Amino acid sequence: MGEIEILTHEEQVIIVNRSSTSITEDYYQCFVSEIRKFASEHPDATALVSRKGKWTYGWLENRARSCIE
């Protein structure tokens, strides 16, 4: 399995900067929503587990199917 970069360097820096601040539940939900939106737009390139255990499938499901064959 490999790692697919889904965020640009600039987006990664923004997330790191956000991580330096306290995270409220509303903020967390907004952040997760942004990731889910990206995942829905790129389902074959994204697999995500949030801290609450919610999964976004796409590439991971396809990979699992190919391993079964």
N, C-alpha and C positions, 0 to 999 in steps of 0.2 A: 504494500500500500504506500501511497505517497501523500505528500502534503501539498495542498493547492492554496496559493495565496489568493484570498478573496478581497483583501483590502489593499489600497495603495499605501505607500509609505506615509503620506500625509494623513490618511484616515487612521492609520495605526498610531501616529503621534497624537492625534485628537483623542483617541480612546485612552491612551496612556495618561494624557492630561486629565481626562475625565475621571480616571481611576484614582487620581490624587485627591479628589474631593469626596466628601461623604455622599453615599448613594442612598437615595430615598426609594421606597417601593415604586412610586410613580415614575421616577427616573429610570429605574431598572426595567420596568415594563416598556417604557419608550425605547430603550436600548434593544431589548429583546425583539420588539416589533420591527425595528430597523433591520435587524439580522434576518428575521423571518421573511420580510419583504424581499430582501436580496435573495434568500434561499428559494422563494417561490419563483423569482425571475430567472434563477440559474439552478434548477433542480438537479441537473446531472453533474454539478460541480460542488455541491455543498452538503456537508453533514455536520450537524450541530447538536451539542448537549448543553443545555443551560444548567445553572446551579439547582434548578428545580426539577431536573431530570426530564425535561421535554425534548423530544428528538425532532429534527427535521430531516427527512429522508430524501434521497435522490440518487446521487452517485453511490452512496453507501449501499442502497438497496440493489442497484445494478451490480455492484462488486460482489455482494453476497450471492446473487444469482449465478454469476460467472464462476464463483468458487464451488458451487454445488454441481455444476455441469461437469 
